Amino acid sequence: MSARFSTPDLMPTLSAGHHRTPKRGACFMEFASYLAGERWSDHPRCTDPTLSALARAVNDLMRDSRRSELAVDVPRVIGLRGDDRRIGLLVALRAASSALPVASMDRQRALAVAVLALVDALDTVGVHEVRSRRAAEDALAQNPDAAAWAAGHLAVWGVNASELVRRGCDAIIRASVLGVAQACVPDADDRLAAMLRAAIEDVEAYLGAGSTVAVGMPEPVAV
């Protein structure tokens, strides 16, 4: 076979976990660093750290047979980074809103607290994104008992927007992705992929980056 039909030797394949080199595979964000021309890393500079955290978590918890479907979304996160931490609040809100309707009962109250706290924090820092707000309202409406408990909890304890930005978003993302991955639903992988794609769309809208970065992509390869 001629060389022009062969697969590049170092084109990474999506797989779970951290990888030392492209030959050993790549997680979602390692693939992004590769396409962006950065040093090989699962924490590349080209993407917001909280969005990166969500991408890594979704990548690791999707089944091996489905993970390659995420490859087409890798170029979209390249360049999605701003100088403020409000992006993290948006990403965490999308993750919690996506998880709340299907998470187990022992997680629902914590996720409802997260949703309400993130909405309040976004209001405090002056971010009013319609898409994410509607998703939050829909999630709370589907879980009225958890929403009522969360509202009562926050009425007593309140929310510190600065602390939530600094420390809370990554924890919320971990709980949200686990909540979906371990939910008793037949479409957990579909929901995880949809969570990540919706978060990417939220950040694109916030940054005004409606068009994706033009980066060549191979066809997804199953792992």
MODELLER restraints for C-alpha pairs under 7 A, 6 or more apart:
rsr = mdl.restraints
at = mdl.atoms
rsr.add(forms.Gaussian(group=physical.xy_distance, feature=features.Distance(at['CA:10:A'], at['CA:22:A']), mean=5.73, stdev=0.5))
rsr.add(forms.Gaussian(group=physical.xy_distance, feature=features.Distance(at['CA:10:A'], at['CA:23:A']), mean=5.66, stdev=0.5))
rsr.add(forms.Gaussian(group=physical.xy_distance, feature=features.Distance(at['CA:11:A'], at['CA:22:A']), mean=6.68, stdev=0.5))
rsr.add(forms.Gaussian(group=physical.xy_distance, feature=features.Distance(at['CA:12:A'], at['CA:22:A']), mean=4.84, stdev=0.5))
rsr.add(forms.Gaussian(group=physical.xy_distance, feature=features.Distance(at['CA:12:A'], at['CA:23:A']), mean=6.26, stdev=0.5))
rsr.add(forms.Gaussian(group=physical.xy_distance, feature=features.Distance(at['CA:12:A'], at['CA:25:A']), mean=4.87, stdev=0.5))
rsr.add(forms.Gaussian(group=physical.xy_distance, feature=features.Distance(at['CA:12:A'], at['CA:26:A']), mean=5.55, stdev=0.5))
rsr.add(forms.Gaussian(group=physical.xy_distance, feature=features.Distance(at['CA:12:A'], at['CA:31:A']), mean=6.83, stdev=0.5))
rsr.add(forms.Gaussian(group=physical.xy_distance, feature=features.Distance(at['CA:13:A'], at['CA:25:A']), mean=4.78, stdev=0.5))
rsr.add(forms.Gaussian(group=physical.xy_distance, feature=features.Distance(at['CA:13:A'], at['CA:26:A']), mean=5.70, stdev=0.5))
rsr.add(forms.Gaussian(group=physical.xy_distance, feature=features.Distance(at['CA:13:A'], at['CA:221:A']), mean=6.71, stdev=0.5))
rsr.add(forms.Gaussian(group=physical.xy_distance, feature=features.Distance(at['CA:14:A'], at['CA:25:A']), mean=5.90, stdev=0.5))
rsr.add(forms.Gaussian(group=physical.xy_distance, feature=features.Distance(at['CA:14:A'], at['CA:26:A']), mean=4.90, stdev=0.5))
rsr.add(forms.Gaussian(group=physical.xy_distance, feature=features.Distance(at['CA:14:A'], at['CA:27:A']), mean=5.34, stdev=0.5))
rsr.add(forms.Gaussian(group=physical.xy_distance, feature=features.Distance(at['CA:14:A'], at['CA:28:A']), mean=6.50, stdev=0.5))
rsr.add(forms.Gaussian(group=physical.xy_distance, feature=features.Distance(at['CA:14:A'], at['CA:67:A']), mean=6.68, stdev=0.5))
rsr.add(forms.Gaussian(group=physical.xy_distance, feature=features.Distance(at['CA:14:A'], at['CA:68:A']), mean=5.83, stdev=0.5))
rsr.add(forms.Gaussian(group=physical.xy_distance, feature=features.Distance(at['CA:15:A'], at['CA:25:A']), mean=5.96, stdev=0.5))
rsr.add(forms.Gaussian(group=physical.xy_distance, feature=features.Distance(at['CA:15:A'], at['CA:26:A']), mean=5.69, stdev=0.5))
rsr.add(forms.Gaussian(group=physical.xy_distance, feature=features.Distance(at['CA:15:A'], at['CA:27:A']), mean=5.50, stdev=0.5))
rsr.add(forms.Gaussian(group=physical.xy_distance, feature=features.Distance(at['CA:15:A'], at['CA:223:A']), mean=6.75, stdev=0.5))
rsr.add(forms.Gaussian(group=physical.xy_distance, feature=features.Distance(at['CA:16:A'], at['CA:27:A']), mean=5.83, stdev=0.5))
rsr.add(forms.Gaussian(group=physical.xy_distance, feature=features.Distance(at['CA:16:A'], at['CA:59:A']), mean=6.26, stdev=0.5))
rsr.add(forms.Gaussian(group=physical.xy_distance, feature=features.Distance(at['CA:16:A'], at['CA:60:A']), mean=4.52, stdev=0.5))
rsr.add(forms.Gaussian(group=physical.xy_distance, feature=features.Distance(at['CA:17:A'], at['CA:27:A']), mean=6.23, stdev=0.5))
rsr.add(forms.Gaussian(group=physical.xy_distance, feature=features.Distance(at['CA:17:A'], at['CA:60:A']), mean=6.10, stdev=0.5))
rsr.add(forms.Gaussian(group=physical.xy_distance, feature=features.Distance(at['CA:18:A'], at['CA:27:A']), mean=6.58, stdev=0.5))
rsr.add(forms.Gaussian(group=physical.xy_distance, feature=features.Distance(at['CA:19:A'], at['CA:25:A']), mean=6.26, stdev=0.5))
rsr.add(forms.Gaussian(group=physical.xy_distance, feature=features.Distance(at['CA:19:A'], at['CA:26:A']), mean=5.92, stdev=0.5))
rsr.add(forms.Gaussian(group=physical.xy_distance, feature=features.Distance(at['CA:27:A'], at['CA:56:A']), mean=6.67, stdev=0.5))
rsr.add(forms.Gaussian(group=physical.xy_distance, feature=features.Distance(at['CA:27:A'], at['CA:59:A']), mean=6.43, stdev=0.5))
rsr.add(forms.Gaussian(group=physical.xy_distance, feature=features.Distance(at['CA:28:A'], at['CA:55:A']), mean=6.25, stdev=0.5))
rsr.add(forms.Gaussian(group=physical.xy_distance, feature=features.Distance(at['CA:28:A'], at['CA:56:A']), mean=6.10, stdev=0.5))
rsr.add(forms.Gaussian(group=physical.xy_distance, feature=features.Distance(at['CA:28:A'], at['CA:59:A']), mean=6.07, stdev=0.5))
rsr.add(forms.Gaussian(group=physical.xy_distance, feature=features.Distance(at['CA:28:A'], at['CA:74:A']), mean=6.48, stdev=0.5))
rsr.add(forms.Gaussian(group=physical.xy_distance, feature=features.Distance(at['CA:29:A'], at['CA:42:A']), mean=4.83, stdev=0.5))
rsr.add(forms.Gaussian(group=physical.xy_distance, feature=features.Distance(at['CA:29:A'], at['CA:43:A']), mean=6.72, stdev=0.5))
rsr.add(forms.Gaussian(group=physical.xy_distance, feature=features.Distance(at['CA:29:A'], at['CA:52:A']), mean=6.43, stdev=0.5))
rsr.add(forms.Gaussian(group=physical.xy_distance, feature=features.Distance(at['CA:29:A'], at['CA:55:A']), mean=6.81, stdev=0.5))
rsr.add(forms.Gaussian(group=physical.xy_distance, feature=features.Distance(at['CA:29:A'], at['CA:56:A']), mean=6.47, stdev=0.5))
rsr.add(forms.Gaussian(group=physical.xy_distance, feature=features.Distance(at['CA:30:A'], at['CA:40:A']), mean=6.24, stdev=0.5))
rsr.add(forms.Gaussian(group=physical.xy_distance, feature=features.Distance(at['CA:30:A'], at['CA:41:A']), mean=5.18, stdev=0.5))
rsr.add(forms.Gaussian(group=physical.xy_distance, feature=features.Distance(at['CA:30:A'], at['CA:42:A']), mean=4.42, stdev=0.5))
rsr.add(forms.Gaussian(group=physical.xy_distance, feature=features.Distance(at['CA:31:A'], at['CA:74:A']), mean=7.00, stdev=0.5))
rsr.add(forms.Gaussian(group=physical.xy_distance, feature=features.Distance(at['CA:32:A'], at['CA:74:A']), mean=5.72, stdev=0.5))
rsr.add(forms.Gaussian(group=physical.xy_distance, feature=features.Distance(at['CA:32:A'], at['CA:75:A']), mean=6.56, stdev=0.5))
rsr.add(forms.Gaussian(group=physical.xy_distance, feature=features.Distance(at['CA:32:A'], at['CA:78:A']), mean=6.52, stdev=0.5))
rsr.add(forms.Gaussian(group=physical.xy_distance, feature=features.Distance(at['CA:33:A'], at['CA:39:A']), mean=6.58, stdev=0.5))
rsr.add(forms.Gaussian(group=physical.xy_distance, feature=features.Distance(at['CA:33:A'], at['CA:40:A']), mean=5.77, stdev=0.5))
rsr.add(forms.Gaussian(group=physical.xy_distance, feature=features.Distance(at['CA:33:A'], at['CA:41:A']), mean=6.12, stdev=0.5))
rsr.add(forms.Gaussian(group=physical.xy_distance, feature=features.Distance(at['CA:33:A'], at['CA:44:A']), mean=5.48, stdev=0.5))
rsr.add(forms.Gaussian(group=physical.xy_distance, feature=features.Distance(at['CA:34:A'], at['CA:40:A']), mean=6.15, stdev=0.5))
rsr.add(forms.Gaussian(group=physical.xy_distance, feature=features.Distance(at['CA:35:A'], at['CA:215:A']), mean=6.93, stdev=0.5))
rsr.add(forms.Gaussian(group=physical.xy_distance, feature=features.Distance(at['CA:36:A'], at['CA:78:A']), mean=6.61, stdev=0.5))
rsr.add(forms.Gaussian(group=physical.xy_distance, feature=features.Distance(at['CA:43:A'], at['CA:52:A']), mean=6.88, stdev=0.5))
rsr.add(forms.Gaussian(group=physical.xy_distance, feature=features.Distance(at['CA:46:A'], at['CA:78:A']), mean=5.30, stdev=0.5))
rsr.add(forms.Gaussian(group=physical.xy_distance, feature=features.Distance(at['CA:46:A'], at['CA:79:A']), mean=5.03, stdev=0.5))
rsr.add(forms.Gaussian(group=physical.xy_distance, feature=features.Distance(at['CA:46:A'], at['CA:80:A']), mean=6.77, stdev=0.5))
rsr.add(forms.Gaussian(group=physical.xy_distance, feature=features.Distance(at['CA:46:A'], at['CA:81:A']), mean=6.54, stdev=0.5))
rsr.add(forms.Gaussian(group=physical.xy_distance, feature=features.Distance(at['CA:47:A'], at['CA:77:A']), mean=5.93, stdev=0.5))
rsr.add(forms.Gaussian(group=physical.xy_distance, feature=features.Distance(at['CA:47:A'], at['CA:78:A']), mean=5.73, stdev=0.5))
rsr.add(forms.Gaussian(group=physical.xy_distance, feature=features.Distance(at['CA:47:A'], at['CA:79:A']), mean=5.79, stdev=0.5))
rsr.add(forms.Gaussian(group=physical.xy_distance, feature=features.Distance(at['CA:47:A'], at['CA:80:A']), mean=5.05, stdev=0.5))
rsr.add(forms.Gaussian(group=physical.xy_distance, feature=features.Distance(at['CA:47:A'], at['CA:81:A']), mean=4.99, stdev=0.5))
rsr.add(forms.Gaussian(group=physical.xy_distance, feature=features.Distance(at['CA:48:A'], at['CA:80:A']), mean=6.10, stdev=0.5))
rsr.add(forms.Gaussian(group=physical.xy_distance, feature=features.Distance(at['CA:48:A'], at['CA:81:A']), mean=4.41, stdev=0.5))
rsr.add(forms.Gaussian(group=physical.xy_distance, feature=features.Distance(at['CA:48:A'], at['CA:82:A']), mean=6.89, stdev=0.5))
rsr.add(forms.Gaussian(group=physical.xy_distance, feature=features.Distance(at['CA:50:A'], at['CA:88:A']), mean=5.10, stdev=0.5))
rsr.add(forms.Gaussian(group=physical.xy_distance, feature=features.Distance(at['CA:50:A'], at['CA:91:A']), mean=6.81, stdev=0.5))
rsr.add(forms.Gaussian(group=physical.xy_distance, feature=features.Distance(at['CA:50:A'], at['CA:170:A']), mean=6.49, stdev=0.5))
rsr.add(forms.Gaussian(group=physical.xy_distance, feature=features.Distance(at['CA:51:A'], at['CA:88:A']), mean=6.95, stdev=0.5))
rsr.add(forms.Gaussian(group=physical.xy_distance, feature=features.Distance(at['CA:51:A'], at['CA:91:A']), mean=6.17, stdev=0.5))
rsr.add(forms.Gaussian(group=physical.xy_distance, feature=features.Distance(at['CA:53:A'], at['CA:170:A']), mean=6.81, stdev=0.5))
rsr.add(forms.Gaussian(group=physical.xy_distance, feature=features.Distance(at['CA:54:A'], at['CA:173:A']), mean=6.17, stdev=0.5))
rsr.add(forms.Gaussian(group=physical.xy_distance, feature=features.Distance(at['CA:54:A'], at['CA:196:A']), mean=6.87, stdev=0.5))
rsr.add(forms.Gaussian(group=physical.xy_distance, feature=features.Distance(at['CA:55:A'], at['CA:196:A']), mean=6.47, stdev=0.5))
rsr.add(forms.Gaussian(group=physical.xy_distance, feature=features.Distance(at['CA:57:A'], at['CA:174:A']), mean=6.90, stdev=0.5))
rsr.add(forms.Gaussian(group=physical.xy_distance, feature=features.Distance(at['CA:57:A'], at['CA:177:A']), mean=6.63, stdev=0.5))
rsr.add(forms.Gaussian(group=physical.xy_distance, feature=features.Distance(at['CA:58:A'], at['CA:177:A']), mean=6.50, stdev=0.5))
rsr.add(forms.Gaussian(group=physical.xy_distance, feature=features.Distance(at['CA:58:A'], at['CA:192:A']), mean=6.03, stdev=0.5))
rsr.add(forms.Gaussian(group=physical.xy_distance, feature=features.Distance(at['CA:59:A'], at['CA:67:A']), mean=6.46, stdev=0.5))
rsr.add(forms.Gaussian(group=physical.xy_distance, feature=features.Distance(at['CA:61:A'], at['CA:181:A']), mean=6.47, stdev=0.5))
rsr.add(forms.Gaussian(group=physical.xy_distance, feature=features.Distance(at['CA:62:A'], at['CA:189:A']), mean=5.61, stdev=0.5))
rsr.add(forms.Gaussian(group=physical.xy_distance, feature=features.Distance(at['CA:64:A'], at['CA:223:A']), mean=5.91, stdev=0.5))
rsr.add(forms.Gaussian(group=physical.xy_distance, feature=features.Distance(at['CA:65:A'], at['CA:222:A']), mean=6.25, stdev=0.5))
rsr.add(forms.Gaussian(group=physical.xy_distance, feature=features.Distance(at['CA:65:A'], at['CA:223:A']), mean=6.35, stdev=0.5))
rsr.add(forms.Gaussian(group=physical.xy_distance, feature=features.Distance(at['CA:68:A'], at['CA:220:A']), mean=5.45, stdev=0.5))
rsr.add(forms.Gaussian(group=physical.xy_distance, feature=features.Distance(at['CA:68:A'], at['CA:221:A']), mean=5.91, stdev=0.5))
rsr.add(forms.Gaussian(group=physical.xy_distance, feature=features.Distance(at['CA:68:A'], at['CA:222:A']), mean=5.42, stdev=0.5))
rsr.add(forms.Gaussian(group=physical.xy_distance, feature=features.Distance(at['CA:68:A'], at['CA:223:A']), mean=6.87, stdev=0.5))
rsr.add(forms.Gaussian(group=physical.xy_distance, feature=features.Distance(at['CA:69:A'], at['CA:220:A']), mean=6.47, stdev=0.5))
rsr.add(forms.Gaussian(group=physical.xy_distance, feature=features.Distance(at['CA:71:A'], at['CA:220:A']), mean=5.94, stdev=0.5))
rsr.add(forms.Gaussian(group=physical.xy_distance, feature=features.Distance(at['CA:75:A'], at['CA:213:A']), mean=6.14, stdev=0.5))
rsr.add(forms.Gaussian(group=physical.xy_distance, feature=features.Distance(at['CA:75:A'], at['CA:215:A']), mean=6.14, stdev=0.5))
rsr.add(forms.Gaussian(group=physical.xy_distance, feature=features.Distance(at['CA:76:A'], at['CA:212:A']), mean=5.22, stdev=0.5))
rsr.add(forms.Gaussian(group=physical.xy_distance, feature=features.Distance(at['CA:76:A'], at['CA:213:A']), mean=6.10, stdev=0.5))
rsr.add(forms.Gaussian(group=physical.xy_distance, feature=features.Distance(at['CA:77:A'], at['CA:200:A']), mean=6.85, stdev=0.5))
rsr.add(forms.Gaussian(group=physical.xy_distance, feature=features.Distance(at['CA:78:A'], at['CA:213:A']), mean=6.67, stdev=0.5))
rsr.add(forms.Gaussian(group=physical.xy_distance, feature=features.Distance(at['CA:80:A'], at['CA:203:A']), mean=6.93, stdev=0.5))
rsr.add(forms.Gaussian(group=physical.xy_distance, feature=features.Distance(at['CA:80:A'], at['CA:204:A']), mean=6.91, stdev=0.5))
rsr.add(forms.Gaussian(group=physical.xy_distance, feature=features.Distance(at['CA:85:A'], at['CA:165:A']), mean=6.45, stdev=0.5))
rsr.add(forms.Gaussian(group=physical.xy_distance, feature=features.Distance(at['CA:87:A'], at['CA:203:A']), mean=6.57, stdev=0.5))
rsr.add(forms.Gaussian(group=physical.xy_distance, feature=features.Distance(at['CA:88:A'], at['CA:165:A']), mean=6.81, stdev=0.5))
rsr.add(forms.Gaussian(group=physical.xy_distance, feature=features.Distance(at['CA:88:A'], at['CA:169:A']), mean=6.30, stdev=0.5))
rsr.add(forms.Gaussian(group=physical.xy_distance, feature=features.Distance(at['CA:89:A'], at['CA:118:A']), mean=6.21, stdev=0.5))
rsr.add(forms.Gaussian(group=physical.xy_distance, feature=features.Distance(at['CA:89:A'], at['CA:122:A']), mean=6.78, stdev=0.5))
rsr.add(forms.Gaussian(group=physical.xy_distance, feature=features.Distance(at['CA:89:A'], at['CA:165:A']), mean=6.45, stdev=0.5))
rsr.add(forms.Gaussian(group=physical.xy_distance, feature=features.Distance(at['CA:89:A'], at['CA:169:A']), mean=6.47, stdev=0.5))
rsr.add(forms.Gaussian(group=physical.xy_distance, feature=features.Distance(at['CA:91:A'], at['CA:199:A']), mean=5.41, stdev=0.5))
rsr.add(forms.Gaussian(group=physical.xy_distance, feature=features.Distance(at['CA:92:A'], at['CA:169:A']), mean=5.43, stdev=0.5))
rsr.add(forms.Gaussian(group=physical.xy_distance, feature=features.Distance(at['CA:92:A'], at['CA:172:A']), mean=6.20, stdev=0.5))
rsr.add(forms.Gaussian(group=physical.xy_distance, feature=features.Distance(at['CA:92:A'], at['CA:173:A']), mean=5.63, stdev=0.5))
rsr.add(forms.Gaussian(group=physical.xy_distance, feature=features.Distance(at['CA:93:A'], at['CA:115:A']), mean=5.84, stdev=0.5))
rsr.add(forms.Gaussian(group=physical.xy_distance, feature=features.Distance(at['CA:93:A'], at['CA:118:A']), mean=5.96, stdev=0.5))
rsr.add(forms.Gaussian(group=physical.xy_distance, feature=features.Distance(at['CA:94:A'], at['CA:132:A']), mean=6.27, stdev=0.5))
rsr.add(forms.Gaussian(group=physical.xy_distance, feature=features.Distance(at['CA:94:A'], at['CA:195:A']), mean=6.95, stdev=0.5))
rsr.add(forms.Gaussian(group=physical.xy_distance, feature=features.Distance(at['CA:94:A'], at['CA:199:A']), mean=5.81, stdev=0.5))
rsr.add(forms.Gaussian(group=physical.xy_distance, feature=features.Distance(at['CA:95:A'], at['CA:173:A']), mean=5.93, stdev=0.5))
rsr.add(forms.Gaussian(group=physical.xy_distance, feature=features.Distance(at['CA:95:A'], at['CA:176:A']), mean=5.71, stdev=0.5))
rsr.add(forms.Gaussian(group=physical.xy_distance, feature=features.Distance(at['CA:95:A'], at['CA:195:A']), mean=6.09, stdev=0.5))
rsr.add(forms.Gaussian(group=physical.xy_distance, feature=features.Distance(at['CA:96:A'], at['CA:111:A']), mean=5.82, stdev=0.5))
rsr.add(forms.Gaussian(group=physical.xy_distance, feature=features.Distance(at['CA:96:A'], at['CA:114:A']), mean=6.74, stdev=0.5))
rsr.add(forms.Gaussian(group=physical.xy_distance, feature=features.Distance(at['CA:96:A'], at['CA:115:A']), mean=6.03, stdev=0.5))
rsr.add(forms.Gaussian(group=physical.xy_distance, feature=features.Distance(at['CA:96:A'], at['CA:172:A']), mean=6.78, stdev=0.5))
rsr.add(forms.Gaussian(group=physical.xy_distance, feature=features.Distance(at['CA:96:A'], at['CA:173:A']), mean=6.95, stdev=0.5))
rsr.add(forms.Gaussian(group=physical.xy_distance, feature=features.Distance(at['CA:96:A'], at['CA:176:A']), mean=5.25, stdev=0.5))
rsr.add(forms.Gaussian(group=physical.xy_distance, feature=features.Distance(at['CA:97:A'], at['CA:115:A']), mean=6.37, stdev=0.5))
rsr.add(forms.Gaussian(group=physical.xy_distance, feature=features.Distance(at['CA:97:A'], at['CA:135:A']), mean=6.17, stdev=0.5))
rsr.add(forms.Gaussian(group=physical.xy_distance, feature=features.Distance(at['CA:97:A'], at['CA:136:A']), mean=5.13, stdev=0.5))
rsr.add(forms.Gaussian(group=physical.xy_distance, feature=features.Distance(at['CA:97:A'], at['CA:139:A']), mean=5.47, stdev=0.5))
rsr.add(forms.Gaussian(group=physical.xy_distance, feature=features.Distance(at['CA:98:A'], at['CA:195:A']), mean=6.06, stdev=0.5))
rsr.add(forms.Gaussian(group=physical.xy_distance, feature=features.Distance(at['CA:99:A'], at['CA:176:A']), mean=5.23, stdev=0.5))
rsr.add(forms.Gaussian(group=physical.xy_distance, feature=features.Distance(at['CA:99:A'], at['CA:179:A']), mean=5.93, stdev=0.5))
rsr.add(forms.Gaussian(group=physical.xy_distance, feature=features.Distance(at['CA:99:A'], at['CA:180:A']), mean=5.45, stdev=0.5))
rsr.add(forms.Gaussian(group=physical.xy_distance, feature=features.Distance(at['CA:100:A'], at['CA:108:A']), mean=5.79, stdev=0.5))
rsr.add(forms.Gaussian(group=physical.xy_distance, feature=features.Distance(at['CA:100:A'], at['CA:111:A']), mean=5.86, stdev=0.5))
rsr.add(forms.Gaussian(group=physical.xy_distance, feature=features.Distance(at['CA:100:A'], at['CA:112:A']), mean=6.76, stdev=0.5))
rsr.add(forms.Gaussian(group=physical.xy_distance, feature=features.Distance(at['CA:100:A'], at['CA:139:A']), mean=6.12, stdev=0.5))
rsr.add(forms.Gaussian(group=physical.xy_distance, feature=features.Distance(at['CA:101:A'], at['CA:139:A']), mean=5.75, stdev=0.5))
rsr.add(forms.Gaussian(group=physical.xy_distance, feature=features.Distance(at['CA:101:A'], at['CA:142:A']), mean=6.19, stdev=0.5))
rsr.add(forms.Gaussian(group=physical.xy_distance, feature=features.Distance(at['CA:101:A'], at['CA:143:A']), mean=6.57, stdev=0.5))
rsr.add(forms.Gaussian(group=physical.xy_distance, feature=features.Distance(at['CA:102:A'], at['CA:180:A']), mean=6.53, stdev=0.5))
rsr.add(forms.Gaussian(group=physical.xy_distance, feature=features.Distance(at['CA:102:A'], at['CA:183:A']), mean=6.09, stdev=0.5))
rsr.add(forms.Gaussian(group=physical.xy_distance, feature=features.Distance(at['CA:103:A'], at['CA:179:A']), mean=4.78, stdev=0.5))
rsr.add(forms.Gaussian(group=physical.xy_distance, feature=features.Distance(at['CA:103:A'], at['CA:180:A']), mean=5.87, stdev=0.5))
rsr.add(forms.Gaussian(group=physical.xy_distance, feature=features.Distance(at['CA:103:A'], at['CA:183:A']), mean=5.36, stdev=0.5))
rsr.add(forms.Gaussian(group=physical.xy_distance, feature=features.Distance(at['CA:104:A'], at['CA:179:A']), mean=6.87, stdev=0.5))
rsr.add(forms.Gaussian(group=physical.xy_distance, feature=features.Distance(at['CA:104:A'], at['CA:183:A']), mean=6.16, stdev=0.5))
rsr.add(forms.Gaussian(group=physical.xy_distance, feature=features.Distance(at['CA:108:A'], at['CA:146:A']), mean=6.08, stdev=0.5))
rsr.add(forms.Gaussian(group=physical.xy_distance, feature=features.Distance(at['CA:109:A'], at['CA:146:A']), mean=4.86, stdev=0.5))
rsr.add(forms.Gaussian(group=physical.xy_distance, feature=features.Distance(at['CA:109:A'], at['CA:149:A']), mean=6.90, stdev=0.5))
rsr.add(forms.Gaussian(group=physical.xy_distance, feature=features.Distance(at['CA:109:A'], at['CA:150:A']), mean=6.19, stdev=0.5))
rsr.add(forms.Gaussian(group=physical.xy_distance, feature=features.Distance(at['CA:112:A'], at['CA:140:A']), mean=6.82, stdev=0.5))
rsr.add(forms.Gaussian(group=physical.xy_distance, feature=features.Distance(at['CA:112:A'], at['CA:146:A']), mean=6.01, stdev=0.5))
rsr.add(forms.Gaussian(group=physical.xy_distance, feature=features.Distance(at['CA:112:A'], at['CA:147:A']), mean=5.50, stdev=0.5))
rsr.add(forms.Gaussian(group=physical.xy_distance, feature=features.Distance(at['CA:112:A'], at['CA:150:A']), mean=5.75, stdev=0.5))
rsr.add(forms.Gaussian(group=physical.xy_distance, feature=features.Distance(at['CA:113:A'], at['CA:150:A']), mean=4.72, stdev=0.5))
rsr.add(forms.Gaussian(group=physical.xy_distance, feature=features.Distance(at['CA:114:A'], at['CA:172:A']), mean=6.90, stdev=0.5))
rsr.add(forms.Gaussian(group=physical.xy_distance, feature=features.Distance(at['CA:115:A'], at['CA:136:A']), mean=6.43, stdev=0.5))
rsr.add(forms.Gaussian(group=physical.xy_distance, feature=features.Distance(at['CA:117:A'], at['CA:159:A']), mean=5.94, stdev=0.5))
rsr.add(forms.Gaussian(group=physical.xy_distance, feature=features.Distance(at['CA:121:A'], at['CA:161:A']), mean=4.65, stdev=0.5))
rsr.add(forms.Gaussian(group=physical.xy_distance, feature=features.Distance(at['CA:122:A'], at['CA:128:A']), mean=6.89, stdev=0.5))
rsr.add(forms.Gaussian(group=physical.xy_distance, feature=features.Distance(at['CA:132:A'], at['CA:202:A']), mean=6.98, stdev=0.5))
rsr.add(forms.Gaussian(group=physical.xy_distance, feature=features.Distance(at['CA:140:A'], at['CA:147:A']), mean=5.53, stdev=0.5))
rsr.add(forms.Gaussian(group=physical.xy_distance, feature=features.Distance(at['CA:180:A'], at['CA:188:A']), mean=5.97, stdev=0.5))
rsr.add(forms.Gaussian(group=physical.xy_distance, feature=features.Distance(at['CA:180:A'], at['CA:192:A']), mean=6.78, stdev=0.5))
rsr.add(forms.Gaussian(group=physical.xy_distance, feature=features.Distance(at['CA:181:A'], at['CA:188:A']), mean=5.61, stdev=0.5))
rsr.add(forms.Gaussian(group=physical.xy_distance, feature=features.Distance(at['CA:204:A'], at['CA:210:A']), mean=5.65, stdev=0.5))
